Amino acid sequence: MEEKNLEECALYFRNHKAYIRMFMEMKKKYIKYGKLSGKIFLNHLSEAECIALGKVFGRSLLPDDFEFSIAQLQAALDETKYCGVEVAALVEKYFNEKILSNSQRREEKTELNKRFWEEVLHEAGSRFGKDAGGTLWLNEVREQRKYGYQLIMREREKSRDDIKKVIMEVCSALTYLSQG
C-alpha cells in the first residue's frame, strides 16, 4: 500500500507542470548536501505555481518569491491522502531515479576506479607475471598517477573494455622489451 501511495503521489505532482521547479530545487539540494532538509527557495512564482503550491500548503500565494522548509512540505503531505509518503522518496519517485549526492557519486567513482585497477593489475600479473616489465609499469602508473594515468582514466570513462585491451597490449610490449 505504501508503494502504491508513493506512486500515486508522484504521479499527481508529475501531472501538474507547476510543480517542476519545486522538485528540481529539491533534487539540487539533495545532490549538493546528500540529504533533503532545510529550506527551498523559489523565485518569482508564476500564477500557475501560486495556485499549485497554494493547494499543497493550504494558503493563498502571490506571484513573488516563496520559501518553504522540507518539514513544512512533509507536514502538508501528511495532511492529505498521501500521509506517510516521505519527501525524499517522493523526489526519487518523481524523477524515477535513485538520486545520488555529489559525495555519493565521488565515492562510487572512487570504488569503480579501485576495482578497475585491481582487475587490470590482476590480469597483467596473471598473463605476464608479477615481476614482468609491463606489470611493474602498470603498478607504477597506478601508484604514482603518472606515465599515462590521466589518459587511462579518461579512456576508461569512454570504454572500460577497450582501454583494458590497450593496457594489456602495452604490458605485453613492455614485458617483451624488458626481456630482450
Solvent accessible surface area in square Angstrom, and as a share of the most:
residue,aa,sasa,rsa
1,M,183,0.82
2,E,147,0.66
3,E,101,0.45
4,K,126,0.53
5,N,26,0.13
6,L,24,0.12
7,E,69,0.31
8,E,66,0.30
9,C,0,0.00
10,A,0,0.00
11,L,84,0.42
12,Y,70,0.27
13,F,4,0.02
14,R,62,0.23
15,N,98,0.50
16,H,75,0.34
17,K,147,0.62
18,A,20,0.16
19,Y,1,0.00
20,I,77,0.39
21,R,79,0.29
22,M,2,0.01
23,F,0,0.00
24,M,80,0.36
25,E,51,0.23
26,M,0,0.00
27,K,37,0.16
28,K,115,0.49
29,K,40,0.17
30,Y,37,0.14
31,I,39,0.20
32,K,134,0.57
33,Y,133,0.51
34,G,27,0.26
35,K,128,0.54
36,L,24,0.12
37,S,50,0.32
38,G,43,0.42
39,K,91,0.39
40,I,4,0.02
41,F,119,0.50
42,L,3,0.02
43,N,86,0.44
44,H,149,0.67
45,L,6,0.03
46,S,53,0.34
47,E,113,0.51
48,A,60,0.46
49,E,17,0.08
50,C,5,0.03
51,I,102,0.52
52,A,10,0.08
53,L,1,0.01
54,G,10,0.09
55,K,136,0.58
56,V,21,0.12
57,F,33,0.14
58,G,67,0.65
59,R,125,0.46
60,S,111,0.71
61,L,27,0.14
62,L,144,0.72
63,P,78,0.49
64,D,84,0.43
65,D,84,0.43
66,F,16,0.07
67,E,77,0.35
68,F,2,0.01
69,S,20,0.13
70,I,15,0.07
71,A,74,0.57
72,Q,86,0.38
73,L,1,0.00
74,Q,40,0.18
75,A,57,0.44
76,A,15,0.11
77,L,4,0.02
78,D,56,0.29
79,E,151,0.68
80,T,62,0.36
81,K,146,0.62
82,Y,24,0.09
83,C,79,0.47
84,G,51,0.49
85,V,7,0.04
86,E,108,0.49
87,V,3,0.02
88,A,48,0.37
89,A,37,0.29
90,L,1,0.00
91,V,2,0.01
92,E,46,0.20
93,K,45,0.19
94,Y,18,0.07
95,F,47,0.20
96,N,106,0.54
97,E,78,0.35
98,K,137,0.58
99,I,3,0.01
100,L,38,0.19
101,S,2,0.01
102,N,59,0.30
103,S,51,0.33
104,Q,66,0.29
105,R,115,0.42
106,R,150,0.55
107,E,120,0.54
108,E,92,0.41
109,K,105,0.44
110,T,90,0.52
111,E,75,0.34
112,L,64,0.32
113,N,28,0.14
114,K,115,0.49
115,R,109,0.40
116,F,0,0.00
117,W,8,0.03
118,E,81,0.36
119,E,69,0.31
120,V,0,0.00
121,L,24,0.12
122,H,126,0.56
123,E,57,0.25
124,A,0,0.00
125,G,8,0.08
126,S,79,0.51
127,R,133,0.49
128,F,47,0.20
129,G,30,0.29
130,K,143,0.61
131,D,124,0.64
132,A,14,0.10
133,G,19,0.18
134,G,0,0.00
135,T,6,0.03
136,L,89,0.44
137,W,57,0.20
138,L,0,0.00
139,N,52,0.27
140,E,74,0.33
141,V,0,0.00
142,R,81,0.29
143,E,119,0.54
144,Q,84,0.37
145,R,158,0.58
146,K,113,0.48
147,Y,124,0.47
148,G,33,0.32
149,Y,14,0.05
150,Q,116,0.52
151,L,95,0.47
152,I,10,0.05
153,M,21,0.10
154,R,133,0.49
155,E,55,0.25
156,R,21,0.08
157,E,105,0.47
158,K,146,0.62
159,S,37,0.24
160,R,72,0.26
161,D,94,0.49
162,D,80,0.42
163,I,13,0.07
164,K,39,0.16
165,K,133,0.56
166,V,81,0.47
167,I,3,0.02
168,M,6,0.02
169,E,119,0.53
170,V,53,0.31
171,C,0,0.00
172,S,45,0.29
173,A,50,0.39
174,L,56,0.28
175,T,11,0.07
176,Y,158,0.60
177,L,123,0.61
178,S,76,0.49
179,Q,138,0.61
180,G,105,1.01
